[in-house]
Amino acid sequence: MEQNKQGTVKPEITYEDFSKLDIRAGTVLSAERVEGSEKLIRLQVDFGPEIGQKQIMTGLLKWYKPESFVGLQTTFIVNLPPRKMMGLMSEGMILALGLSDDSCSVRQKSEDKVYGIGKVVKEVKEATGHKPFIVLAGCIVGSVTGDRQRYDFATLKKKTPWADLYMNPTQIHELPLLLKKSGVLSEWAAGNKVIEGAQDTATHAFINISQGCDNFCAFCVVPYARGREVSRSEEDILKDIARLVKKGVTEITLCAQNVNSWGLSVKEKFQIRTGSNQKLPFA
């Protein structure tokens, strides 16, 4: 057993055990309170053509209204044995639930909603007796880190004292290590694990080929939120493709803020934007 800031944690499991869990993204089609229960909500979740729809029960009624789940896209464990709860069959388990729509600092309204999460955190703490561990991630964190800060990191921390960990968009691959350092996960999560890109079907996957943006459009915050544009090497991209092909993927979408500027120097990008006839990488 290990100790963390929140008390005694459960016994460690091996990465092999963890890999047996089938974790899928699903969209909640409907949600309703289970009659006679003070905590259960019945969700109807769509997992796409490969799995279809499943009925999943969650005990979050004390903190969330059923209607707040409708349209939500989040992760579920879908290969647990079916279990009856209040006479209704549950065919999985919700794994993660966001307290906010997003932390998109491109839109001021979204950023303001993030600052309001503190009220929800206080309500959960009063109801359960402890504060949940909260990771604040996304462009709002990217805007205060790196060499293109919109405002000071200390200002963000002052506005979000309820956050336990801050992660900018470029740190997604460091998530297991960051959670281990924070005492949330055990040693198994901090090894050389590959955090794979999104896969909407068994045969289609997405691969990031660059991070950031150097365009500086007058209306856009992305160059500040995502930082300087940095292209991944051809070798790394091909390694990702080879790994996915071995898993049965036959269609791959290359993703970036500006796919057509992959591999170009700052000088080359400037020349193209000012009238050069230079051929674009993926045009």
C-alpha positions in Angstrom: 0.0 0.0 0.0 1.1 3.6 -0.7 0.1 6.8 0.9 -0.8 10.0 -0.9 -2.2 13.4 0.2 -5.7 12.0 0.2 -5.0 9.0 2.4 -4.5 5.3 1.8 -4.9 4.2 -1.8 -5.9 0.8 -3.1 -3.3 -1.9 -3.8 -1.3 -1.4 -6.9 -2.3 -3.2 -10.1 0.0 -4.2 -12.9 0.0 -2.4 -16.3 -1.0 -5.7 -17.8 -4.2 -5.7 -15.6 -4.9 -2.1 -16.5 -4.6 -2.9 -20.3 -7.5 -5.4 -20.0 -9.9 -2.5 -19.5 -11.7 -1.5 -22.7 -11.9 2.3 -22.4 -14.0 4.0 -25.1 -15.3 7.4 -25.9 -19.1 7.6 -26.0 -21.8 10.2 -26.4 -24.7 10.4 -23.9 -28.0 10.3 -25.8 -30.3 10.5 -22.9 -30.2 10.7 -19.1 -32.9 10.3 -16.5 -33.1 9.9 -12.7 -33.8 6.4 -11.5 -37.1 6.3 -9.6 -36.7 5.5 -6.0 -32.9 6.3 -5.9 -31.3 9.4 -4.4 -28.1 9.0 -6.4 -28.6 7.0 -9.6 -28.9 8.3 -13.1 -29.6 6.1 -16.1 -27.5 7.0 -19.2 -28.1 5.8 -22.7 -24.7 6.0 -24.4 -23.7 5.6 -28.1 -20.3 4.2 -28.8 -20.5 4.1 -32.5 -21.1 1.3 -35.0 -18.5 -1.1 -33.5 -20.2 -1.4 -30.1 -23.5 0.4 -30.5 -25.5 1.7 -27.6 -25.2 0.7 -23.9 -27.2 1.5 -20.8 -24.9 2.7 -18.0 -25.8 3.7 -14.5 -23.9 6.4 -12.5 -24.3 7.5 -8.9 -23.7 11.2 -9.5 -27.2 12.6 -9.0 -26.2 14.4 -5.8 -23.8 16.6 -7.9 -25.2 16.7 -11.4 -28.6 17.1 -12.9 -29.5 14.4 -15.4 -30.0 16.9 -18.2 -26.4 18.1 -17.9 -25.2 14.7 -19.2 -27.2 14.9 -22.5 -24.8 15.4 -25.4 -21.7 14.9 -23.2 -18.8 13.1 -24.8 -16.5 11.4 -22.3 -14.8 8.1 -21.5 -16.4 4.8 -20.3 -15.2 1.3 -19.4 -17.3 -1.0 -21.6 -16.1 -4.5 -20.9 -17.2 -4.9 -17.2 -19.7 -7.6 -16.5 -23.3 -6.3 -16.6 -24.5 -5.4 -13.1 -28.1 -4.8 -11.8 -28.6 -1.6 -9.9 -32.1 -0.8 -8.6 -33.5 -3.5 -10.9 -31.8 -1.9 -14.0 -28.9 -3.4 -15.8 -25.7 -1.3 -16.1 -23.4 -2.3 -18.9 -20.4 -0.2 -18.1 -18.9 2.6 -16.0 -18.3 6.2 -16.6 -14.6 6.9 -16.2 -14.3 10.7 -16.4 -16.6 13.7 -16.1 -15.6 17.2 -16.8 -16.8 20.0 -14.5 -16.8 22.5 -17.4 -17.5 22.5 -21.1 -13.8 23.1 -21.7 -10.9 25.5 -20.9 -10.9 27.1 -24.3 -9.4 30.5 -23.9 -10.1 31.4 -27.6 -13.6 32.4 -26.4 -13.8 34.6 -23.3 -17.1 33.1 -22.2 -15.4 29.7 -21.9 -12.5 31.1 -20.0 -14.9 32.8 -17.5 -16.7 29.5 -17.0 -13.5 27.9 -16.0 -13.0 30.5 -13.2 -16.4 29.7 -11.9 -15.6 26.0 -11.3 -14.5 27.0 -7.8 -18.1 27.1 -6.7 -18.8 23.6 -7.9 -15.6 22.3 -6.2 -16.8 23.9 -2.9 -20.2 22.2 -3.2 -18.6 18.8 -3.9 -16.3 19.2 -1.0 -19.2 20.0 1.4 -21.2 17.1 0.1 -18.4 14.4 0.2 -16.0 15.7 2.9 -13.0 16.0 0.5 -11.9 17.9 -2.5 -11.5 16.1 -5.8 -8.0 16.2 -7.4 -8.4 18.6 -10.4 -6.2 19.0 -13.5 -6.6 22.2 -15.4 -5.6 21.7 -19.0 -5.9 23.2 -22.4 -5.3 26.6 -24.0 -6.0 28.5 -20.8 -2.8 27.0 -19.3 -1.0 27.4 -22.6 -1.7 31.1 -22.5 0.4 31.6 -19.4 3.3 29.2 -20.2 6.1 29.3 -22.8 7.6 32.3 -24.4 4.3 33.9 -25.6 2.4 34.4 -22.4 -0.8 36.5 -22.6 -0.6 37.1 -18.9 1.3 35.9 -15.8 1.0 32.3 -14.6 0.6 33.6 -11.0 -2.5 35.4 -12.1 -4.1 32.2 -13.4 -3.2 30.4 -10.1 -4.8 33.2 -8.1 -8.0 32.8 -10.1 -8.0 29.0 -9.9 -6.8 28.1 -6.3 -8.9 24.9 -6.6 -6.7 23.4 -9.3 -4.1 20.9 -8.2 -2.2 20.4 -11.5 -1.8 22.6 -14.5 -1.0 21.1 -18.0 -0.6 23.0 -21.2 -1.5 21.4 -24.6 2.0 20.3 -25.3 2.3 18.3 -22.1 -0.3 15.6 -22.9 2.3 12.9 -23.4 3.7 13.7 -19.9 0.3 13.1 -18.2 1.2 9.8 -16.5 4.4 11.2 -15.1 2.7 14.4 -13.9 0.0 12.4 -12.1 2.6 10.2 -10.5 4.5 13.2 -9.2 1.3 14.5 -7.8 0.7 11.3 -5.9 -2.5 10.4 -7.9 -1.2 7.4 -9.8 1.3 4.7 -8.8 4.6 3.7 -10.5 3.0 1.7 -13.3 1.7 4.9 -14.9 5.0 6.6 -15.1 6.9 4.2 -17.4 7.5 4.6 -21.1 3.9 4.4 -21.9 2.6 5.6 -25.3 -0.3 8.0 -25.1 -1.9 7.3 -28.4 -3.9 9.8 -30.5 -7.6 9.6 -30.9 -9.1 6.7 -32.8 -12.7 7.0 -33.9 -12.9 3.4 -35.3 -10.7 0.3 -35.3 -9.3 1.3 -38.7 -9.1 5.1 -38.5 -6.7 7.1 -36.4 -5.3 10.7 -36.0 -1.7 11.7 -35.7 -0.4 15.1 -34.7 2.5 16.2 -37.0 3.2 19.6 -35.3 2.3 21.8 -32.3 1.6 25.5 -32.1 1.1 28.3 -34.7 3.1 31.2 -36.1 0.3 32.9 -38.1 -0.7 35.7 -35.6 -4.0 36.5 -37.2 -5.4 39.7 -35.6 -8.4 38.0 -34.1 -6.8 34.8 -32.8 -5.2 33.8 -29.5 -3.9 30.4 -30.7 -0.2 31.5 -31.3 -0.1 32.5 -27.6 -2.2 29.6 -26.3 -0.4 26.9 -28.3 3.0 28.5 -28.5 5.6 28.5 -31.3 5.0 26.2 -34.2 7.2 23.1 -34.0 7.1 20.2 -36.5 7.6 16.6 -35.4 10.3 14.8 -37.3 9.4 12.6 -40.3 11.0 9.6 -38.4 8.7 10.1 -35.4 5.6 10.4 -37.5 6.5 7.3 -39.5 7.0 5.3 -36.3 3.5 6.3 -35.1 2.1 5.2 -38.5 3.9 1.9 -38.4 2.7 1.2 -34.8 -0.9 2.0 -35.8 -0.7 -0.2 -39.0 0.3 -3.1 -36.8 -2.9 -2.6 -34.8 -5.0 -2.8 -38.0 -5.4 0.9 -38.8 -5.8 1.4 -42.6 -6.7 5.2 -42.6 -4.7 7.9 -40.9 -5.5 11.7 -40.7 -2.6 14.0 -40.1 -3.5 16.8 -37.7 -1.9 20.2 -36.9 -2.9 23.8 -36.5 -1.4 24.4 -39.9 -0.8 21.1 -41.7 0.6 22.8 -44.8 3.4 24.4 -43.0 4.9 21.2 -41.6 8.6 21.1 -41.8 9.0 24.7 -43.1 11.3 27.2 -41.5 10.1 30.6 -40.3 11.7 32.2 -43.4 9.9 29.7 -45.8 6.6 30.3 -44.2 6.9 34.1 -44.4 7.9 33.8 -48.1 4.8 31.7 -48.9 2.5 34.1 -47.1 3.9 37.0 -48.9 3.5 35.6 -52.4 6.1 32.9 -53.0 5.3 30.1 -55.4 7.1 27.5 -53.2 5.2 24.2 -53.1 3.5 23.4 -49.8 4.3 20.1 -48.1 0.8 18.6 -48.3 -0.9 20.8 -51.0 
